[in-house]
């Protein structure tokens, strides 16, 4: 797993991270996280998650919003952010469902780009 950190200390990464990218960019790193992604999965979240959802929307990335009953992902699951896109934030009700849906969406994006 790749961890794109807001700070400069690689040791701040959680133990599941294999590759650490300390950016020192604070919340600006959200743009990097989205740009590196084929699909964005949002879980719960506050303003940082909302920022990542908005960047994903603007960058045309599919978004899977995990609806656990709290945070921005629950509030926006199944919704459209604005008129710029016709699709919705995909709703998933568990981590397993979110990953399966993200893999499916990533595969369809690759197919549409000719990979």
PyMOL commands that set and color helices and strands:
alter all, ss='L'
color gray80, all
select helices_A, chain A and resi 10-12+26-35+47-58+71-76+95-113
alter helices_A, ss='H'
color red, helices_A
select strands_A, chain A and resi 2-5+19-22+39-43+62-66+90-92
alter strands_A, ss='S'
color yellow, strands_A
deselect
rebuild
show_as cartoon
